[in-house]
């Protein structure tokens, strides 16, 4: 008799954490590789590669942009589509689905966004660097969860779920900030087309249309329109994510009947050598299970590996390369732009999250997890949220056109993220013991 596997299927949140954890390690490799290449004899090739023009379309209408913008506006729109799906899932079924469970990560995320912004403002008020105020509010969930994964059983599951929920709210804040503050000159015609595409998506959602291909087709029209409108194109990804149906199929009874028919046929086929019965049974099972799964879960499941193992590493390699001599490094560290980002990420996140959680718990607004190490774990997580990296790099690229400012911001992001990650890792490692 064959032994059945004792492994349980992963819940969506556990699967998410597992994927993001390995992605964080891959991101680190991509970033280090970019830094090495940018400071080697290959530096000219590195710059020319991402500035090379790529044209897609026809003579009558096409989009021509440097490769770096195809990555930042195109591939990152898929990343933001995944963010939209994750936020919607968390709001409907996850840690943000009830007021009670949502309050703690929401309050923590807002505290972790406001204080870093204020610290950056303190360093740069009245200067030409103020456009970069949002760089320090971001959190790179892949890196943060990747560091937690290195700690193994020391960290309880609730801590990983809490960090994920905080990062999801953080992403939502970043999306709103990008839409409101990093939008260029508006084209009303393109904006009207965007509005029409959104209306079509809303009607499709209301009518419970479940064809992912149809949503992606309308989403592509939305992306082009938003790209031409002046609003950052990645916002199209988030909007599309929110429009994908998250509810299971309405006719669940009928689908369960289909699955049961498949199971019965499969059992009957065990006593006969007829392969046609096997194929018919599998067809029933596949059809029932495939339709039972919500379009949101289906698309999220397909996009996660693409984003985690390809899009984010490519983005990191394309954006993390900064060539700095010893003299330029000294100049960068004397810049209030660099210092504002470092202190915002490293100190601002810690102060903002710990203070907001402490105040809200003392006022009885939130209920803390039942653990004797709760404040130790919260502090370690607060440190890890200071790993801004990819989201901070993304916002930095939107904030500045001056290449020197972009280089300074990258130095601040690297140092602030590195300090935050190291402190969070070694603090939690020294305070928590592995579970046997």
C-alpha positions in Angstrom: 0.0 0.0 0.0 1.3 3.5 -0.9 1.9 5.9 1.9 0.1 9.2 1.7 2.1 12.3 2.3 1.9 13.7 5.9 2.6 17.2 4.7 -0.2 19.6 4.8 -0.8 22.0 1.9 0.4 25.5 2.6 -2.1 28.1 3.5 -1.9 31.2 1.2 -0.1 33.3 3.9 2.4 30.6 4.5 3.0 30.0 0.8 3.4 33.8 0.4 6.0 34.0 3.3 7.9 31.0 1.9 8.2 32.5 -1.6 9.1 36.0 -0.3 11.8 34.6 2.0 13.8 33.0 -0.8 13.1 36.0 -3.0 14.9 38.2 -0.4 18.1 36.1 -0.7 17.9 36.4 -4.5 17.4 40.2 -4.3 20.5 40.5 -2.1 22.5 38.6 -4.7 21.2 40.8 -7.5 22.0 44.0 -5.6 25.5 42.9 -4.8 26.1 41.9 -8.4 24.9 45.3 -9.6 27.2 47.1 -7.2 30.2 44.9 -8.3 29.4 45.5 -12.1 28.8 49.2 -11.6 32.3 49.6 -10.0 34.2 47.4 -12.4 35.5 47.7 -16.0 31.9 46.6 -17.1 30.4 49.9 -15.7 30.0 51.5 -19.1 28.3 48.4 -20.5 26.0 48.4 -17.4 24.9 52.0 -18.0 24.5 51.5 -21.8 22.5 48.3 -21.4 19.8 50.0 -19.4 19.8 53.2 -21.4 19.3 51.3 -24.7 16.0 52.2 -26.4 13.3 49.5 -26.8 10.4 50.3 -29.1 7.1 48.3 -29.0 4.2 48.9 -31.3 3.6 50.0 -34.9 4.6 53.0 -37.0 1.3 54.6 -36.5 1.5 54.2 -32.7 4.3 52.9 -30.5 5.9 53.3 -27.1 9.7 53.9 -27.2 11.6 54.0 -23.9 15.0 53.1 -22.5 15.2 49.5 -21.1 15.4 50.9 -17.5 11.9 52.5 -17.9 10.4 49.4 -19.4 11.6 47.6 -16.2 10.4 50.4 -13.9 7.1 51.2 -15.7 6.3 47.9 -17.3 7.6 45.0 -15.2 7.0 46.9 -12.0 3.3 47.3 -13.1 3.1 43.5 -12.8 4.7 43.7 -9.3 2.1 46.3 -8.3 -0.7 44.1 -9.8 0.5 41.4 -7.3 0.5 44.0 -4.5 -3.1 44.9 -5.5 -4.1 41.2 -5.3 -2.3 40.7 -2.0 -4.0 43.8 -0.4 -7.4 42.7 -1.6 -6.8 39.2 -0.3 -5.7 40.5 3.1 -8.7 42.9 3.3 -11.2 40.1 2.4 -9.8 37.1 4.1 -6.6 37.8 5.9 -5.1 39.9 8.7 -6.9 43.0 7.5 -10.4 41.4 7.2 -11.7 42.5 10.6 -11.2 45.7 12.5 -9.8 43.9 15.5 -7.1 42.1 13.5 -6.4 45.0 11.1 -5.9 47.7 13.7 -2.5 46.6 15.0 -0.6 46.3 11.6 -2.4 49.5 10.3 -1.4 51.6 13.3 2.2 50.1 13.2 2.5 50.8 9.5 1.3 54.4 9.8 3.7 55.0 12.7 6.4 53.5 10.6 5.7 55.8 7.7 5.1 59.1 9.6 8.2 59.2 11.8 10.7 58.4 9.0 9.1 61.1 6.9 9.4 63.6 9.7 13.1 62.7 10.3 13.8 63.2 6.6 12.0 66.5 6.8 14.1 67.5 9.8 17.3 67.0 7.7 16.0 68.5 4.5 13.3 71.1 5.1 13.7 74.0 2.7 16.3 72.2 0.5 16.1 70.8 -3.1 16.1 67.3 -1.6 12.5 67.5 -0.2 11.0 65.6 -3.2 12.6 62.5 -1.7 10.7 62.6 1.6 8.8 59.4 0.8 12.0 57.3 0.2 12.4 56.4 3.9 8.7 55.3 4.5 9.0 52.1 2.4 9.6 48.5 3.4 10.9 45.7 1.2 8.8 42.8 2.3 10.9 40.2 0.4 14.1 41.3 2.1 12.5 41.6 5.5 10.9 38.1 5.3 14.1 36.7 3.9 16.0 37.8 7.0 13.3 36.3 9.2 13.6 33.0 7.3 17.3 32.9 8.3 16.2 32.8 11.9 14.2 29.6 11.4 12.0 28.4 14.3 13.2 31.2 16.6 10.5 33.4 15.1 6.8 32.4 15.7 4.4 32.3 12.8 2.3 35.2 14.2 5.4 37.4 13.9 5.9 36.6 10.3 2.1 37.2 9.6 2.3 40.5 11.5 5.4 41.7 9.5 3.6 40.7 6.2 0.4 42.6 7.2 2.5 45.7 8.2 4.4 45.5 4.9 1.1 45.2 2.9 -0.3 48.3 4.6 3.1 50.0 4.0 2.7 49.1 0.2 -0.8 50.6 0.2 0.6 53.8 1.7 3.4 53.9 -0.9 0.9 53.4 -3.7 -1.2 56.4 -2.5 1.9 58.5 -2.1 3.1 57.6 -5.6 -0.4 58.4 -7.1 -0.7 61.8 -5.2 2.8 63.2 -5.0 4.8 61.6 -7.9 2.5 62.4 -10.8 3.8 64.5 -13.8 1.8 66.7 -16.1 -1.7 65.3 -16.6 -3.2 64.4 -20.0 -7.0 64.6 -19.6 -7.7 62.5 -22.8 -5.5 59.6 -21.5 -7.0 60.0 -18.1 -10.5 59.7 -19.6 -9.5 56.5 -21.3 -8.1 55.2 -18.0 -11.5 56.1 -16.3 -13.3 54.2 -19.1 -11.1 51.1 -18.6 -11.6 51.2 -14.9 -15.4 51.5 -15.4 -15.3 48.4 -17.7 -13.3 46.5 -15.0 -15.9 47.5 -12.3 -18.8 46.3 -14.5 -16.9 43.0 -15.2 -16.4 42.5 -11.4 -20.0 43.3 -10.7 -21.2 40.9 -13.3 -18.8 38.2 -11.7 -17.0 37.7 -15.0 -14.2 35.2 -14.0 -12.0 35.2 -17.2 -8.5 36.3 -16.1 -7.5 36.8 -19.8 -10.3 39.3 -20.2 -9.3 41.2 -17.1 -5.6 41.3 -18.3 -6.6 42.5 -21.7 -8.6 45.5 -20.3 -5.8 45.9 -17.8 -3.3 46.3 -20.6 -5.4 49.1 -22.1 -5.6 50.7 -18.7 -1.8 50.5 -18.3 -1.1 52.2 -21.7 -3.7 54.9 -20.9 -2.2 55.6 -17.4 1.3 55.6 -18.9 0.2 58.3 -21.3 -1.8 60.2 -18.7 1.1 61.4 -16.5 0.0 59.3 -13.5 2.7 56.7 -12.8 1.9 53.5 -14.8 2.4 51.1 -11.9 -0.9 52.5 -10.4 -2.7 50.6 -13.2 -1.4 47.4 -11.8 -2.8 48.1 -8.3 -6.2 49.1 -9.7 -6.4 46.0 -11.8 -5.5 43.8 -8.8 -8.5 45.3 -6.9 -10.9 44.5 -9.7 -10.0 40.8 -9.9 -12.9 38.7 -8.3 -11.8 37.2 -4.9 -15.0 35.3 -4.1 -15.4 31.5 -4.9 -17.7 30.4 -7.7 -21.4 31.1 -6.9 -22.4 27.6 -8.0 -20.3 25.8 -5.4 -22.8 23.0 -5.0 -22.7 22.2 -8.7 -18.9 22.2 -8.7 -18.8 19.9 -5.7 -21.1 17.5 -7.5 -18.7 17.6 -10.5 -15.8 16.8 -8.2 -17.7 14.0 -6.5 -18.6 12.5 -9.9 -14.9 12.6 -10.7 -14.0 10.8 -7.4 -16.6 8.1 -8.0 -15.4 7.5 -11.5 -11.8 7.3 -10.3 -12.7 4.8 -7.6 -14.6 2.7 -10.1 -11.6 2.8 -12.5 -9.4 1.2 -9.9 -11.2 -2.1 -10.6 -11.0 -1.8 -14.4 -8.0 -1.4 -16.7 -9.9 1.2 -18.8 -7.8 4.3 -19.2 -10.7 6.3 -20.6 -12.4 6.2 -17.2 -9.2 7.5 -15.6 -9.1 10.4 -18.1 -12.8 11.2 -17.7 -12.4 11.2 -13.9 -9.4 13.5 -14.0 -11.3 15.8 -16.4 -14.2 16.1 -13.9 -11.8 16.7 -11.0 -9.7 19.3 -12.9 -12.8 21.2 -14.1 -14.4 21.3 -10.7 -11.3 22.3 -8.8 -10.2 24.9 -11.4 -13.6 26.6 -11.3 -13.8 26.4 -7.5 -10.6 28.5 -7.1 -11.2 32.3 -7.2 -9.6 34.2 -10.1 -7.7 36.3 -7.5 -6.1 33.3 -5.8 -5.4 31.7 -9.2 -3.7 34.8 -10.6 -1.8 35.5 -7.4 -0.5 31.9 -7.4 0.7 32.3 -11.0 2.3 35.7 -10.6 4.1 35.1 -7.3 7.0 33.1 -8.7 7.4 35.4 -11.7 7.6 38.5 -9.5 9.7 37.0 -6.8 12.2 35.1 -8.9 12.4 37.3 -12.0 10.9 40.8 -11.9 12.2 41.8 -8.5 15.8 40.5 -9.1 15.8 42.2 -12.5 14.6 45.5 -11.0 17.3 45.2 -8.3 20.1 44.6 -10.8 18.9 47.4 -13.0 18.5 50.0 -10.2 21.0 49.1 -7.5 24.2 49.8 -9.4 25.9 52.9 -8.1 29.5 53.7 -9.1 31.2 55.7 -6.3 34.8 56.6 -5.7 36.1 57.1 -2.2 35.8 60.9 -2.7 32.2 60.6 -3.9 31.3 58.3 -1.0 32.6 61.0 1.5 30.5 63.6 -0.3 27.4 61.4 -0.3 27.7 60.9 3.5 28.0 64.6 4.0 24.7 65.2 2.1 21.5 65.7 4.2 19.7 63.7 1.5 21.8 60.6 2.3 21.6 61.2 6.1 17.9 61.9 6.1 17.3 58.5 4.4 19.7 56.6 6.6 18.2 57.9 9.9 14.7 57.7 8.5 15.0 54.0 7.6 17.2 53.0 10.6 15.8 55.1 13.5 12.5 56.3 12.1 11.0 52.9 11.5 12.0 51.7 14.9 10.7 54.7 16.8 7.5 55.0 14.6 6.4 51.4 15.0 7.4 50.9 18.6 5.8 54.2 19.8 2.6 53.7 17.8 2.1 50.1 19.1 3.0 51.0 22.7 0.6 54.0 22.7 -2.3 52.1 21.1 -1.8 49.1 23.5 -1.8 51.4 26.5 -5.0 53.1 25.4 -6.6 49.7 24.8 -7.1 50.3 21.1 -5.2 47.1 20.1 -4.8 43.6 21.6 -1.2 42.3 21.6 -0.3 38.7 20.9 -0.1 36.5 23.9 3.7 36.0 24.2 6.3 36.8 26.9 8.6 37.9 24.2 6.1 40.1 22.4 8.0 43.4 22.8 11.3 41.8 21.9 9.7 40.4 18.7 8.0 43.8 17.9 11.4 45.6 18.2 13.1 43.1 15.9 10.3 43.4 13.4 10.4 47.2 13.7 14.2 47.1 12.8 13.5 44.9 9.8 10.9 47.2 8.4 13.8 49.7 7.9 15.0 47.5 5.1 13.5 49.8 2.4 15.6 48.6 -0.6 13.5 47.9 -3.7 10.5 50.1 -2.8 12.8 52.9 -1.6 14.9 52.7 -4.8 11.6 52.8 -6.8 10.4 55.9 -5.1 13.9 57.5 -5.3 13.8 57.0 -9.1 10.4 58.9 -9.2 11.5 61.6 -6.8 14.6 62.9 -8.7 15.8 63.4 -12.2 19.2 64.7 -11.1 21.6 61.7 -11.4 23.7 62.9 -8.5 20.7 63.1 -6.2 19.7 59.6 -7.3 23.2 58.3 -6.4 23.1 59.9 -3.0 19.7 58.4 -2.3 20.9 55.0 -3.3 23.8 55.3 -0.8 21.3 56.3 1.9 19.0 53.4 1.0 21.8 50.8 1.0 23.3 52.0 4.4 19.9 52.5 6.1 18.6 49.1 4.9 21.9 47.3 5.8 22.0 48.7 9.3 18.3 47.9 9.8 18.6 44.3 8.5 21.8 43.5 10.5 20.4 45.0 13.8 17.0 43.2 13.4 18.7 39.8 12.6 21.3 39.8 15.3 18.9 41.3 17.9 16.3 38.5 17.3 19.0 35.8 17.0 20.4 36.8 20.4 17.1 37.1 22.2 15.1 34.2 20.8 15.8 30.5 21.1 15.0 27.9 18.4 11.9 25.7 19.0 12.9 22.0 19.3 
